[in-house]
Amino acid sequence: MIFVGHSYGGVVITEAGNDPKVIELVYVAAFAPDLDAEKAAFIADSQVPWGVDALRGTISKAAWRTKPSWYLVASEDQMIPPAAQRFMSKRAGSTIVEVAGSRAIYVSQPNAVAALIEKAAREVKAVAN
């Protein structure tokens, strides 16, 4: 199984991706967190972002630490700054593709998103064979 997450969906696949059936992760302009509870609480308390409650979630184990991951950076994203996307994807050791597009990259550049997912799937299949 390949998990794909966009925006906050990246947090979901970072945790849920620990399931042994998941073999790869694909982040599409998404959060790829790796904070302990104390750091997450500090960030949540010191900022007033759009979804402060979302920052209270914790990741017990980041799946990208042990599984291949892919990351599509949306270079014109106004929600998750592209610099933050680049940082998170590099930290996760993701294969990175950068595409010119906004937050809704899956709408403005659907072929690029599909190509990244297909490439990830082909690589998994090649490794499995």
N, CA and C atoms as an extended XYZ file, in Angstrom:
387
Properties=species:S:1:pos:R:3:atomname:S:1:resname:S:1:resid:I:1 pbc="F F F"
N         0.835       -1.169        0.000 N   MET     1
C         0.000        0.000        0.000 CA  MET     1
C         0.884        1.238        0.000 C   MET     1
N         0.465        2.244       -0.738 N   ILE     2
C         1.121        3.550       -0.725 CA  ILE     2
C         0.131        4.538       -0.130 C   ILE     2
N         0.576        5.288        0.863 N   PHE     3
C        -0.265        6.324        1.441 CA  PHE     3
C         0.124        7.661        0.833 C   PHE     3
N        -0.885        8.443        0.444 N   VAL     4
C        -0.692        9.774       -0.119 CA  VAL     4
C        -1.403       10.759        0.789 C   VAL     4
N        -0.708       11.845        1.162 N   GLY     5
C        -1.324       12.852        2.012 CA  GLY     5
C        -1.054       14.250        1.502 C   GLY     5
N        -2.085       15.098        1.545 N   HIS     6
C        -1.963       16.506        1.158 CA  HIS     6
C        -2.272       17.349        2.384 C   HIS     6
N        -1.514       18.423        2.578 N   SER     7
C        -1.729       19.350        3.679 CA  SER     7
C        -1.657       18.611        5.015 C   SER     7
N        -2.701       18.713        5.848 N   TYR     8
C        -2.681       18.027        7.145 CA  TYR     8
C        -2.700       16.515        6.976 C   TYR     8
N        -3.093       16.043        5.802 N   GLY     9
C        -3.049       14.605        5.519 CA  GLY     9
C        -1.653       14.037        5.667 C   GLY     9
N        -0.638       14.892        5.544 N   GLY    10
C         0.734       14.451        5.775 CA  GLY    10
C         0.955       13.992        7.202 C   GLY    10
N         0.315       14.664        8.144 N   VAL    11
C         0.407       14.255        9.547 CA  VAL    11
C        -0.218       12.872        9.709 C   VAL    11
N        -1.349       12.679        9.063 N   VAL    12
C        -2.059       11.405        9.157 CA  VAL    12
C        -1.200       10.268        8.621 C   VAL    12
N        -0.610       10.450        7.428 N   ILE    13
C         0.181        9.347        6.863 CA  ILE    13
C         1.495        9.155        7.597 C   ILE    13
N         2.002       10.211        8.261 N   THR    14
C         3.230       10.070        9.035 CA  THR    14
C         3.026        9.096       10.189 C   THR    14
N         1.867        9.127       10.806 N   GLU    15
C         1.559        8.205       11.905 CA  GLU    15
C         0.999        6.886       11.380 C   GLU    15
N        -0.033        6.969       10.542 N   ALA    16
C        -0.695        5.750       10.056 CA  ALA    16
C         0.211        4.923        9.156 C   ALA    16
N         1.218        5.553        8.589 N   GLY    17
C         2.137        4.844        7.706 CA  GLY    17
C         2.994        3.814        8.407 C   GLY    17
N         2.925        3.735        9.706 N   ASN    18
C         3.671        2.713       10.444 CA  ASN    18
C         3.068        1.323       10.294 C   ASN    18
N         1.843        1.248        9.777 N   ASP    19
C         1.220       -0.051        9.544 CA  ASP    19
C         2.118       -0.856        8.603 C   ASP    19
N         2.381       -2.121        8.907 N   PRO    20
C         3.275       -2.924        8.073 CA  PRO    20
C         2.800       -3.100        6.631 C   PRO    20
N         1.517       -2.895        6.372 N   LYS    21
C         1.018       -3.014        5.002 CA  LYS    21
C         1.417       -1.817        4.149 C   LYS    21
N         1.779       -0.698        4.786 N   VAL    22
C         2.182        0.504        4.064 CA  VAL    22
C         3.656        0.371        3.711 C   VAL    22
N         3.962        0.548        2.418 N   ILE    23
C         5.352        0.382        1.985 CA  ILE    23
C         5.989        1.685        1.528 C   ILE    23
N         5.189        2.708        1.233 N   GLU    24
C         5.725        4.002        0.824 CA  GLU    24
C         4.768        5.108        1.210 C   GLU    24
N         5.336        6.312        1.319 N   LEU    25
C         4.560        7.496        1.650 CA  LEU    25
C         4.781        8.540        0.565 C   LEU    25
N         3.711        9.220        0.151 N   VAL    26
C         3.820       10.303       -0.819 CA  VAL    26
C         3.186       11.541       -0.205 C   VAL    26
N         3.996       12.586       -0.015 N   TYR    27
C         3.531       13.846        0.547 CA  TYR    27
C         3.321       14.835       -0.595 C   TYR    27
N         2.152       15.444       -0.665 N   VAL    28
C         1.841       16.428       -1.692 CA  VAL    28
C         1.606       17.758       -0.982 C   VAL    28
N         2.627       18.615       -0.983 N   ALA    29
C         2.537       19.900       -0.288 CA  ALA    29
C         1.913       19.693        1.091 C   ALA    29
N         2.547       18.838        1.866 N   ALA    30
C         1.952       18.382        3.126 CA  ALA    30
C         2.888       18.602        4.308 C   ALA    30
N         2.322       18.534        5.495 N   PHE    31
C         3.115       18.544        6.713 CA  PHE    31
C         3.743       17.172        6.907 C   PHE    31
N         5.033       17.160        7.217 N   ALA    32
C         5.736       15.914        7.531 CA  ALA    32
C         6.390       16.116        8.890 C   ALA    32
N         5.602       16.035        9.974 N   PRO    33
C         6.082       16.403       11.305 CA  PRO    33
C         7.025       15.380       11.937 C   PRO    33
N         7.819       15.898       12.861 N   ASP    34
C         8.723       15.059       13.657 CA  ASP    34
C         9.039       15.790       14.945 C   ASP    34
N         8.022       16.110       15.747 N   LEU    35
C         8.230       16.862       16.977 CA  LEU    35
C         7.811       16.034       18.176 C   LEU    35
N         8.569       16.181       19.259 N   ASP    36
C         8.120       15.553       20.486 CA  ASP    36
C         7.030       16.442       21.097 C   ASP    36
N         6.328       15.932       22.069 N   ALA    37
C         5.177       16.630       22.646 CA  ALA    37
C         5.546       17.995       23.214 C   ALA    37
N         6.714       18.112       23.842 N   GLU    38
C         7.119       19.381       24.447 CA  GLU    38
C         7.338       20.455       23.378 C   GLU    38
N         8.037       20.114       22.299 N   LYS    39
C         8.274       21.081       21.225 CA  LYS    39
C         6.971       21.448       20.525 C   LYS    39
N         6.105       20.469       20.305 N   ALA    40
C         4.824       20.742       19.655 CA  ALA    40
C         3.985       21.688       20.510 C   ALA    40
N         4.001       21.499       21.827 N   ALA    41
C         3.247       22.371       22.722 CA  ALA    41
C         3.797       23.792       22.686 C   ALA    41
N         5.120       23.922       22.661 N   PHE    42
C         5.740       25.247       22.586 CA  PHE    42
C         5.313       25.967       21.310 C   PHE    42
N         5.382       25.276       20.186 N   ILE    43
C         4.996       25.884       18.913 CA  ILE    43
C         3.520       26.268       18.929 C   ILE    43
N         2.683       25.385       19.434 N   ALA    44
C         1.246       25.664       19.482 CA  ALA    44
C         0.950       26.870       20.363 C   ALA    44
N         1.664       26.999       21.479 N   ASP    45
C         1.414       28.095       22.408 CA  ASP    45
C         1.992       29.422       21.932 C   ASP    45
N         3.023       29.366       21.088 N   SER    46
C         3.700       30.598       20.699 CA  SER    46
C         3.205       31.182       19.374 C   SER    46
N         2.292       30.510       18.706 N   GLN    47
C         1.791       30.998       17.431 CA  GLN    47
C         0.271       30.928       17.400 C   GLN    47
N        -0.301       31.630       16.462 N   VAL    48
C        -1.743       31.592       16.284 CA  VAL    48
C        -2.027       31.230       14.819 C   VAL    48
N        -1.738       29.965       14.437 N   PRO    49
C        -1.975       29.556       13.056 CA  PRO    49
C        -3.438       29.247       12.800 C   PRO    49
N        -3.749       28.926       11.557 N   TRP    50
C        -5.118       28.659       11.122 CA  TRP    50
C        -5.774       27.528       11.886 C   TRP    50
N        -5.029       26.535       12.299 N   GLY    51
C        -5.629       25.389       12.976 CA  GLY    51
C        -4.821       24.996       14.183 C   GLY    51
N        -4.814       25.835       15.177 N   VAL    52
C        -3.981       25.585       16.349 CA  VAL    52
C        -4.271       24.222       16.967 C   VAL    52
N        -5.497       23.751       16.912 N   ASP    53
C        -5.812       22.438       17.472 CA  ASP    53
C        -5.087       21.323       16.727 C   ASP    53
N        -4.825       21.531       15.448 N   ALA    54
C        -4.117       20.518       14.661 CA  ALA    54
C        -2.693       20.308       15.189 C   ALA    54
N        -2.099       21.336       15.747 N   LEU    55
C        -0.738       21.227       16.262 CA  LEU    55
C        -0.664       20.435       17.567 C   LEU    55
N        -1.782       20.185       18.172 N   ARG    56
C        -1.785       19.448       19.432 CA  ARG    56
C        -1.670       17.934       19.206 C   ARG    56
N        -1.864       17.510       17.980 N   GLY    57
C        -1.715       16.086       17.678 CA  GLY    57
C        -0.262       15.665       17.839 C   GLY    57
N        -0.049       14.438       18.213 N   THR    58
C         1.314       13.959       18.398 CA  THR    58
C         1.593       12.794       17.466 C   THR    58
N         2.815       12.693       17.077 N   ILE    59
C         3.287       11.588       16.255 CA  ILE    59
C         4.122       10.708       17.172 C   ILE    59
N         3.729        9.467       17.323 N   SER    60
C         4.489        8.575       18.201 CA  SER    60
C         5.741        8.064       17.505 C   SER    60
N         5.658        7.889       16.191 N   LYS    61
C         6.790        7.390       15.419 CA  LYS    61
C         6.576        7.821       13.976 C   LYS    61
N         7.513        8.570       13.421 N   ALA    62
C         7.379        9.046       12.042 CA  ALA    62
C         7.677        7.910       11.065 C   ALA    62
N         6.685        7.510       10.296 N   ALA    63
C         6.827        6.387        9.364 CA  ALA    63
C         7.904        6.645        8.320 C   ALA    63
N         8.134        7.927        7.967 N   TRP    64
C         9.145        8.211        6.959 CA  TRP    64
C        10.562        7.903        7.435 C   TRP    64
N        10.727        7.633        8.712 N   ARG    65
C        12.058        7.258        9.209 CA  ARG    65
C        12.461        5.858        8.736 C   ARG    65
N        11.477        5.007        8.446 N   THR    66
C        11.779        3.621        8.090 CA  THR    66
C        11.223        3.198        6.732 C   THR    66
N        10.487        4.091        6.061 N   LYS    67
C         9.891        3.740        4.770 CA  LYS    67
C        10.235        4.795        3.736 C   LYS    67
N        10.352        4.383        2.476 N   PRO    68
C        10.613        5.364        1.422 CA  PRO    68
C         9.486        6.385        1.359 C   PRO    68
N         9.849        7.617        1.063 N   SER    69
C         8.829        8.646        0.923 CA  SER    69
C         9.147        9.543       -0.268 C   SER    69
N         8.119       10.154       -0.764 N   TRP    70
C         8.181       11.058       -1.906 CA  TRP    70
C         7.512       12.346       -1.483 C   TRP    70
N         7.953       13.471       -2.048 N   TYR    71
C         7.368       14.745       -1.630 CA  TYR    71
C         7.251       15.669       -2.835 C   TYR    71
N         6.047       16.170       -3.073 N   LEU    72
C         5.825       17.170       -4.097 CA  LEU    72
C         5.754       18.526       -3.413 C   LEU    72
N         6.722       19.376       -3.688 N   VAL    73
C         6.754       20.734       -3.157 CA  VAL    73
C         5.965       21.624       -4.111 C   VAL    73
N         4.959       22.308       -3.592 N   ALA    74
C         4.194       23.285       -4.375 CA  ALA    74
C         4.878       24.636       -4.191 C   ALA    74
N         5.571       25.084       -5.224 N   SER    75
C         6.453       26.252       -5.090 CA  SER    75
C         5.749       27.578       -4.847 C   SER    75
N         4.432       27.611       -5.017 N   GLU    76
C         3.696       28.861       -4.800 CA  GLU    76
C         2.650       28.717       -3.692 C   GLU    76
N         2.831       27.735       -2.837 N   ASP    77
C         1.913       27.476       -1.732 CA  ASP    77
C         1.948       28.644       -0.753 C   ASP    77
N         0.780       29.137       -0.381 N   GLN    78
C         0.680       30.244        0.573 CA  GLN    78
C         0.322       29.767        1.988 C   GLN    78
N         0.081       28.467        2.167 N   MET    79
C        -0.280       27.922        3.480 CA  MET    79
C         0.949       27.305        4.154 C   MET    79
N         1.572       26.350        3.508 N   ILE    80
C         2.820       25.785        4.019 CA  ILE    80
C         3.923       26.372        3.148 C   ILE    80
N         4.723       27.263        3.676 N   PRO    81
C         5.749       27.906        2.850 CA  PRO    81
C         6.629       26.870        2.141 C   PRO    81
N         6.931       27.100        0.865 N   PRO    82
C         7.771       26.159        0.131 CA  PRO    82
C         9.088       25.855        0.846 C   PRO    82
N         9.671       26.838        1.521 N   ALA    83
C        10.914       26.584        2.266 CA  ALA    83
C        10.682       25.541        3.359 C   ALA    83
N         9.522       25.592        4.020 N   ALA    84
C         9.200       24.601        5.055 CA  ALA    84
C         8.978       23.234        4.420 C   ALA    84
N         8.321       23.214        3.255 N   GLN    85
C         8.128       21.949        2.551 CA  GLN    85
C         9.475       21.333        2.167 C   GLN    85
N        10.390       22.174        1.670 N   ARG    86
C        11.718       21.673        1.294 CA  ARG    86
C        12.453       21.125        2.512 C   ARG    86
N        12.356       21.829        3.637 N   PHE    87
C        13.021       21.387        4.863 CA  PHE    87
C        12.480       20.036        5.319 C   PHE    87
N        11.136       19.926        5.397 N   MET    88
C        10.534       18.682        5.874 CA  MET    88
C        10.836       17.515        4.949 C   MET    88
N        10.771       17.754        3.641 N   SER    89
C        11.014       16.666        2.690 CA  SER    89
C        12.465       16.213        2.719 C   SER    89
N        13.376       17.165        2.862 N   LYS    90
C        14.801       16.804        2.944 CA  LYS    90
C        15.074       16.043        4.235 C   LYS    90
N        14.521       16.514        5.334 N   ARG    91
C        14.713       15.850        6.624 CA  ARG    91
C        14.194       14.419        6.591 C   ARG    91
N        13.089       14.210        5.870 N   ALA    92
C        12.495       12.878        5.778 CA  ALA    92
C        13.242       11.981        4.795 C   ALA    92
N        14.180       12.548        4.046 N   GLY    93
C        14.897       11.757        3.060 CA  GLY    93
C        14.032       11.405        1.861 C   GLY    93
N        13.032       12.230        1.604 N   SER    94
C        12.098       11.979        0.510 CA  SER    94
C        12.750       12.205       -0.848 C   SER    94
N        12.219       11.521       -1.845 N   THR    95
C        12.520       11.865       -3.226 CA  THR    95
C        11.651       13.081       -3.510 C   THR    95
N        12.266       14.177       -3.922 N   ILE    96
C        11.568       15.463       -4.011 CA  ILE    96
C        11.339       15.870       -5.457 C   ILE    96
N        10.115       16.306       -5.723 N   VAL    97
C         9.750       16.901       -7.006 CA  VAL    97
C         9.146       18.260       -6.678 C   VAL    97
N         9.612       19.302       -7.339 N   GLU    98
C         9.053       20.630       -7.104 CA  GLU    98
C         8.279       21.056       -8.349 C   GLU    98
N         7.060       21.536       -8.124 N   VAL    99
C         6.177       21.926       -9.214 CA  VAL    99
C         5.642       23.326       -8.925 C   VAL    99
N         5.604       24.156       -9.961 N   ALA   100
C         5.024       25.493       -9.811 CA  ALA   100
C         3.518       25.335       -9.637 C   ALA   100
N         3.036       25.808       -8.520 N   GLY   101
C         1.608       25.715       -8.266 CA  GLY   101
C         1.266       26.146       -6.864 C   GLY   101
N        -0.011       26.347       -6.634 N   SER   102
C        -0.504       26.840       -5.359 CA  SER   102
C        -0.841       25.699       -4.407 C   SER   102
N        -1.521       26.036       -3.351 N   ARG   103
C        -1.935       25.077       -2.333 CA  ARG   103
C        -2.720       23.906       -2.940 C   ARG   103
N        -3.580       24.210       -3.886 N   ALA   104
C        -4.395       23.171       -4.512 CA  ALA   104
C        -3.662       22.596       -5.731 C   ALA   104
N        -2.452       22.177       -5.528 N   ILE   105
C        -1.606       21.674       -6.603 CA  ILE   105
C        -2.246       20.490       -7.320 C   ILE   105
N        -3.009       19.709       -6.611 N   TYR   106
C        -3.678       18.554       -7.215 CA  TYR   106
C        -4.759       18.983       -8.197 C   TYR   106
N        -5.211       20.247       -8.117 N   VAL   107
C        -6.185       20.777       -9.072 CA  VAL   107
C        -5.463       21.469      -10.228 C   VAL   107
N        -4.479       22.313       -9.901 N   SER   108
C        -3.789       23.076      -10.940 CA  SER   108
C        -2.777       22.250      -11.724 C   SER   108
N        -2.216       21.234      -11.096 N   GLN   109
C        -1.202       20.400      -11.746 CA  GLN   109
C        -1.494       18.913      -11.499 C   GLN   109
N        -2.695       18.434      -11.864 N   PRO   110
C        -3.044       17.044      -11.558 CA  PRO   110
C        -2.110       16.031      -12.217 C   PRO   110
N        -1.610       16.346      -13.400 N   ASN   111
C        -0.711       15.400      -14.076 CA  ASN   111
C         0.599       15.234      -13.315 C   ASN   111
N         1.101       16.311      -12.737 N   ALA   112
C         2.339       16.234      -11.958 CA  ALA   112
C         2.136       15.405      -10.693 C   ALA   112
N         0.993       15.593      -10.029 N   VAL   113
C         0.693       14.821       -8.823 CA  VAL   113
C         0.549       13.343       -9.175 C   VAL   113
N        -0.205       13.058      -10.228 N   ALA   114
C        -0.400       11.663      -10.648 CA  ALA   114
C         0.926       11.032      -11.065 C   ALA   114
N         1.775       11.800      -11.752 N   ALA   115
C         3.070       11.265      -12.190 CA  ALA   115
C         3.943       10.896      -11.004 C   ALA   115
N         3.908       11.710       -9.950 N   LEU   116
C         4.704       11.406       -8.753 CA  LEU   116
C         4.206       10.125       -8.090 C   LEU   116
N         2.902        9.997       -7.958 N   ILE   117
C         2.336        8.790       -7.338 CA  ILE   117
C         2.654        7.563       -8.190 C   ILE   117
N         2.516        7.702       -9.509 N   GLU   118
C         2.819        6.576      -10.401 CA  GLU   118
C         4.290        6.186      -10.330 C   GLU   118
N         5.184        7.182      -10.273 N   LYS   119
C         6.619        6.894      -10.167 CA  LYS   119
C         6.923        6.159       -8.865 C   LYS   119
N         6.314        6.604       -7.771 N   ALA   120
C         6.503        5.924       -6.485 CA  ALA   120
C         6.016        4.485       -6.573 C   ALA   120
N         4.867        4.288       -7.201 N   ALA   121
C         4.307        2.936       -7.325 CA  ALA   121
C         5.208        2.042       -8.183 C   ALA   121
N         5.747        2.579       -9.268 N   ARG   122
C         6.647        1.794      -10.118 CA  ARG   122
C         7.899        1.385       -9.368 C   ARG   122
N         8.447        2.300       -8.569 N   GLU   123
C         9.658        1.987       -7.824 CA  GLU   123
C         9.411        0.912       -6.773 C   GLU   123
N         8.247        0.987       -6.130 N   VAL   124
C         7.896       -0.044       -5.139 CA  VAL   124
C         7.783       -1.386       -5.834 C   VAL   124
N         7.126       -1.395       -6.968 N   LYS   125
C         6.935       -2.631       -7.721 CA  LYS   125
C         8.288       -3.207       -8.160 C   LYS   125
N         9.199       -2.328       -8.596 N   ALA   126
C        10.528       -2.786       -9.027 CA  ALA   126
C        11.318       -3.385       -7.880 C   ALA   126
N        11.215       -2.790       -6.712 N   VAL   127
C        11.918       -3.302       -5.522 CA  VAL   127
C        11.324       -4.633       -5.092 C   VAL   127
N         9.991       -4.754       -5.211 N   ALA   128
C         9.307       -5.973       -4.773 CA  ALA   128
C         9.618       -7.169       -5.682 C   ALA   128
N         9.936       -6.882       -6.927 N   ASN   129
C        10.204       -7.984       -7.888 CA  ASN   129
C        11.617       -8.478       -7.825 C   ASN   129
